[in-house]
């Protein structure tokens, strides 16, 4: 895991990067996010805690004179490094607020929106960056597969708060389904809109998503699902973080074509899932027989509850 942390640092530059490299391995293994905010302390987030980076290459829970703060130069140079000194080449990602890079890591970007004809076309005057460290955890989906086995083919919706491990579990499920982890090999299509699941860089997947997986990288989920149905005859379709009505309509097309849908959605509880219009609409598609709820305040990627959709009060 510390190697993952070190590769994530390729998005950063300057003294901040050098100090982060010096952190102990056990600290690197536990960190999920690195947050740089202009003139504020540099924060390292684990599942349960927030630590502040110290200039001697250690971390602390309180702010001291040794706590490192983000300068304007840190942000500017790190932003240029992240974009490979070609901001224009990453314009489509930047306007969506993040850039995905080598290893499947993603950097969220905040600043002043540049708006043209009612649409955000870019971001200027960067004020903060959030490095989300992609973690490839083999076997993290085993508790779900142990409970469901081949019944996962009836559809699965993975529910949890941001940072609870939804994407990591989705990646491992995709790998296992596409590599014979069930009773046999299945044809899998992965619609990886943000590039976080497979982590494609220069056309090559940085993460193992299975030997029988076709990756639709950068496709909007709704278009990617339809493209998979038209040309790839998938038995399973995986995608991450469903959002709008177009996504929901595409899922309905997927199940009508006979494909199993496995995906994720943000919600802190099953009650919240049912109360949110988006969650309610997803459940009403009939695409998901099973709902897996993740803990968000305990162990990363830990299964909290597994139930059938027909048990929920819609």
C-alpha positions as CSV (number, residue, x, y, z in Angstrom):
1,X,0.0,0.0,0.0
2,X,2.9,2.4,0.7
3,X,3.9,1.9,-3.0
4,X,0.4,3.1,-4.0
5,X,0.9,6.2,-1.8
6,X,4.3,6.9,-3.5
7,X,2.9,6.7,-7.0
8,X,0.0,9.0,-6.0
9,X,2.7,11.6,-5.2
10,X,3.5,11.9,-8.9
11,X,0.7,14.5,-9.0
12,X,2.5,16.8,-6.6
13,X,5.7,18.8,-6.7
14,X,8.1,20.7,-4.5
15,X,8.9,20.5,-0.7
16,X,5.4,19.1,0.1
17,X,6.1,16.1,-2.2
18,X,9.6,15.5,-0.8
19,X,8.3,15.6,2.8
20,X,5.4,13.2,2.0
21,X,7.9,10.7,0.6
22,X,9.6,10.6,3.9
23,X,6.6,9.5,5.9
24,X,6.8,6.1,7.6
25,X,5.3,3.1,5.7
26,X,2.6,2.5,8.3
27,X,1.3,6.0,7.8
28,X,1.4,5.8,4.1
29,X,-0.6,2.5,4.2
30,X,-3.4,4.1,6.2
31,X,-3.9,7.3,4.2
32,X,-6.7,7.6,1.8
33,X,-6.5,11.3,0.9
34,X,-4.0,14.1,0.8
35,X,-5.6,17.6,1.0
36,X,-3.8,20.8,0.0
37,X,-5.6,24.1,0.8
38,X,-4.1,27.5,0.1
39,X,-2.2,28.8,3.2
40,X,-3.8,26.0,5.3
41,X,-2.2,23.0,7.0
42,X,-1.6,20.0,4.8
43,X,-4.1,17.3,5.9
44,X,-3.8,13.5,5.6
45,X,-7.0,11.6,5.9
46,X,-7.5,8.0,7.0
47,X,-10.9,6.3,7.4
48,X,-11.4,7.6,10.9
49,X,-8.8,10.4,11.5
50,X,-7.2,13.6,10.1
51,X,-3.5,14.2,10.6
52,X,-1.3,17.2,9.8
53,X,1.9,16.9,7.9
54,X,5.0,18.1,9.9
55,X,8.2,19.5,8.3
56,X,10.3,16.7,9.7
57,X,8.4,14.0,7.8
58,X,6.0,13.0,10.6
59,X,2.3,13.6,11.2
60,X,0.5,15.0,14.2
61,X,-3.1,15.4,15.4
62,X,-2.6,19.1,16.4
63,X,-1.3,22.1,14.5
64,X,2.2,23.2,15.7
65,X,4.8,25.6,14.4
66,X,6.3,22.6,12.5
67,X,3.0,21.9,10.7
68,X,3.5,22.4,6.9
69,X,1.1,24.8,5.1
70,X,0.3,24.9,1.4
71,X,1.7,27.9,-0.5
72,X,0.5,29.3,-3.7
73,X,3.6,27.9,-5.4
74,X,2.9,24.4,-4.1
75,X,-0.6,24.5,-5.7
76,X,0.5,26.1,-9.0
77,X,3.5,23.7,-9.5
78,X,1.5,20.6,-8.4
79,X,-1.4,21.5,-10.8
80,X,1.1,21.9,-13.7
81,X,2.7,18.6,-12.7
82,X,-0.7,16.8,-12.5
83,X,-1.5,18.0,-16.1
84,X,1.9,17.1,-17.5
85,X,2.5,20.8,-18.1
86,X,-0.4,20.6,-20.7
87,X,-3.5,22.0,-19.0
88,X,-5.3,22.1,-22.3
89,X,-4.9,18.3,-22.8
90,X,-6.8,17.8,-19.6
91,X,-9.4,20.5,-20.1
92,X,-12.4,18.1,-20.3
93,X,-11.5,16.6,-16.9
94,X,-10.6,19.9,-15.3
95,X,-14.0,21.3,-16.1
96,X,-15.6,18.4,-14.2
97,X,-13.4,19.2,-11.2
98,X,-10.9,16.4,-11.2
99,X,-8.0,14.8,-13.1
100,X,-7.3,11.0,-13.1
101,X,-3.7,10.0,-13.6
102,X,-1.2,7.0,-13.6
103,X,-2.4,4.3,-11.2
104,X,-6.0,5.3,-11.2
105,X,-5.5,8.0,-8.6
106,X,-7.7,11.1,-8.8
107,X,-7.1,14.7,-7.8
108,X,-10.1,16.9,-7.1
109,X,-9.5,20.6,-7.9
110,X,-11.1,23.7,-6.4
111,X,-10.8,27.3,-7.6
112,X,-12.6,29.9,-9.6
113,X,-14.9,28.5,-12.3
114,X,-14.6,29.8,-15.8
115,X,-18.1,29.9,-17.2
116,X,-19.0,30.3,-20.9
117,X,-22.6,30.1,-22.1
118,X,-23.8,28.8,-18.8
119,X,-21.2,25.9,-18.7
120,X,-18.0,25.5,-16.7
121,X,-15.2,25.3,-19.3
122,X,-12.2,25.5,-16.9
123,X,-11.0,26.3,-13.4
124,X,-8.5,29.1,-12.6
125,X,-6.8,30.4,-9.5
126,X,-6.6,27.0,-7.9
127,X,-7.2,27.1,-4.1
128,X,-7.2,23.5,-3.1
129,X,-6.4,20.0,-4.4
130,X,-7.5,16.7,-3.0
131,X,-5.4,13.6,-3.9
132,X,-7.5,10.5,-3.6
133,X,-5.3,7.4,-3.4
134,X,-6.6,4.5,-5.4
135,X,-6.2,1.2,-3.5
136,X,-6.2,-2.2,-5.3
137,X,-7.2,-4.6,-2.5
138,X,-7.4,-8.1,-3.7
139,X,-10.1,-10.1,-1.9
140,X,-11.8,-7.1,-0.3
141,X,-15.1,-8.2,-2.0
142,X,-14.9,-11.8,-0.6
143,X,-17.4,-11.2,2.2
144,X,-20.0,-10.2,-0.4
145,X,-19.2,-13.1,-2.7
146,X,-19.2,-15.6,0.2
147,X,-22.7,-14.5,1.1
148,X,-24.1,-14.3,-2.5
149,X,-22.1,-16.6,-4.7
150,X,-23.7,-16.9,-8.1
151,X,-26.8,-15.1,-6.8
152,X,-24.8,-11.9,-7.5
153,X,-26.1,-12.4,-11.1
154,X,-29.4,-11.0,-9.8
155,X,-27.9,-7.5,-9.5
156,X,-26.0,-5.7,-6.8
157,X,-26.1,-2.1,-5.6
158,X,-23.2,-1.1,-3.3
159,X,-24.1,1.7,-0.9
160,X,-21.8,3.8,1.3
161,X,-20.6,7.3,2.1
162,X,-17.7,8.9,0.2
163,X,-14.4,7.2,1.3
164,X,-16.1,4.0,2.6
165,X,-14.5,1.8,-0.1
166,X,-17.2,1.5,-2.7
167,X,-14.9,1.8,-5.7
168,X,-12.3,-0.5,-4.3
169,X,-14.9,-3.2,-3.7
170,X,-16.4,-2.7,-7.1
171,X,-13.0,-3.1,-8.7
172,X,-12.4,-6.4,-6.9
173,X,-15.8,-7.7,-7.8
174,X,-15.2,-6.9,-11.4
175,X,-11.8,-8.7,-11.3
176,X,-13.2,-11.8,-9.7
177,X,-16.3,-12.1,-11.9
178,X,-14.2,-11.5,-15.1
179,X,-11.5,-14.0,-14.0
180,X,-13.5,-17.1,-12.9
181,X,-14.2,-16.2,-9.3
182,X,-17.7,-17.5,-9.6
183,X,-18.6,-20.8,-11.2
184,X,-17.1,-19.8,-14.5
185,X,-15.7,-16.9,-16.6
186,X,-18.2,-14.2,-17.5
187,X,-18.1,-11.5,-20.1
188,X,-17.8,-8.2,-18.3
189,X,-18.1,-4.6,-19.5
190,X,-16.7,-1.9,-17.2
191,X,-17.9,1.6,-17.9
192,X,-15.1,3.6,-16.2
193,X,-16.3,7.2,-16.7
194,X,-13.7,8.8,-14.4
195,X,-10.9,6.3,-15.0
196,X,-10.8,5.4,-11.3
197,X,-11.7,1.7,-11.5
198,X,-9.2,0.4,-14.2
199,X,-6.9,3.3,-13.9
200,X,-6.0,3.5,-17.6
201,X,-2.9,5.5,-18.5
202,X,-1.7,5.7,-22.1
203,X,-4.2,3.1,-23.0
204,X,-3.1,0.5,-20.4
205,X,-5.0,-0.5,-17.3
206,X,-3.0,0.1,-14.2
207,X,-5.4,-2.0,-12.1
208,X,-6.4,-5.7,-12.6
209,X,-10.1,-5.8,-13.5
210,X,-10.1,-9.3,-14.9
211,X,-9.1,-11.3,-18.0
212,X,-12.6,-11.2,-19.6
213,X,-13.3,-7.5,-19.0
214,X,-13.8,-4.9,-21.7
215,X,-13.1,-1.4,-20.5
216,X,-15.0,1.6,-21.8
217,X,-12.7,4.3,-20.4
218,X,-14.0,7.9,-20.1
219,X,-17.5,7.1,-21.5
220,X,-20.4,8.8,-19.7
221,X,-22.1,6.0,-17.9
222,X,-25.4,6.3,-19.9
223,X,-23.6,6.1,-23.2
224,X,-21.1,3.5,-22.1
225,X,-23.8,1.1,-21.0
226,X,-25.6,1.4,-24.3
227,X,-22.4,1.0,-26.2
228,X,-21.6,-2.2,-24.3
229,X,-25.1,-3.6,-25.0
230,X,-24.8,-2.8,-28.7
231,X,-21.3,-4.1,-29.3
232,X,-20.0,-6.3,-26.5
233,X,-22.8,-8.6,-25.5
234,X,-21.9,-8.4,-21.8
235,X,-23.2,-10.7,-19.1
236,X,-22.2,-8.3,-16.4
237,X,-22.0,-4.5,-16.6
238,X,-20.0,-2.7,-13.9
239,X,-20.0,1.1,-13.4
240,X,-19.3,3.5,-10.5
241,X,-21.4,6.1,-8.8
242,X,-24.7,6.4,-10.7
243,X,-26.1,9.9,-11.0
244,X,-28.8,11.2,-13.2
245,X,-31.9,10.1,-15.0
246,X,-29.9,9.2,-18.1
247,X,-27.9,6.6,-16.1
248,X,-31.1,5.1,-14.7
249,X,-32.6,4.8,-18.2
250,X,-29.5,3.1,-19.5
251,X,-29.6,0.6,-16.6
252,X,-33.2,-0.3,-17.6
253,X,-31.9,-0.9,-21.2
254,X,-29.1,-3.1,-19.7
255,X,-31.5,-5.4,-17.8
256,X,-33.8,-5.6,-20.8
257,X,-30.8,-6.8,-22.8
258,X,-30.2,-9.5,-20.1
259,X,-27.1,-8.0,-18.5
260,X,-26.5,-8.0,-14.7
261,X,-25.8,-4.5,-13.4
262,X,-23.3,-4.0,-10.5
263,X,-22.8,-0.4,-9.4
264,X,-22.4,2.0,-6.5
265,X,-24.3,4.9,-5.1
266,X,-23.7,7.5,-2.3
267,X,-25.8,7.1,0.8
268,X,-25.0,6.8,4.5
269,X,-27.7,4.3,5.4
270,X,-30.5,2.2,3.8
271,X,-33.0,4.6,5.1
272,X,-31.2,7.5,3.3
273,X,-31.0,5.4,0.1
274,X,-34.8,4.9,0.1
275,X,-35.5,8.5,0.9
276,X,-33.4,10.0,-1.8
277,X,-35.2,10.3,-5.2
278,X,-32.1,9.0,-7.0
279,X,-31.9,5.9,-4.7
280,X,-35.6,5.2,-4.9
281,X,-35.5,5.4,-8.7
282,X,-32.6,3.0,-8.9
283,X,-34.3,0.4,-6.7
284,X,-37.5,0.8,-8.7
285,X,-35.7,-0.3,-11.9
286,X,-35.7,-3.8,-10.7
287,X,-32.0,-4.1,-11.6
288,X,-30.8,-4.8,-8.1
289,X,-32.0,-7.7,-6.0
290,X,-29.3,-7.2,-3.4
291,X,-28.1,-4.2,-1.6
292,X,-24.7,-4.1,0.2
293,X,-24.2,-1.3,2.7
294,X,-20.6,-0.4,3.8
295,X,-19.5,0.9,7.1
296,X,-18.0,4.4,6.8
297,X,-16.6,4.9,10.4
298,X,-14.8,1.6,11.0
299,X,-12.6,-0.5,8.6
300,X,-12.2,0.7,5.0
301,X,-14.4,-1.5,2.7
302,X,-16.1,-3.3,5.5
303,X,-19.5,-4.8,4.8
304,X,-22.1,-3.5,7.2
305,X,-25.3,-5.1,6.0
306,X,-26.5,-7.2,3.0
307,X,-30.2,-7.3,2.2
308,X,-32.7,-7.9,-0.5
309,X,-34.2,-4.8,-2.2
310,X,-37.8,-6.1,-1.6
311,X,-37.1,-5.9,2.2
312,X,-36.7,-2.1,1.9
313,X,-39.6,0.3,2.5
314,X,-40.0,2.4,-0.6
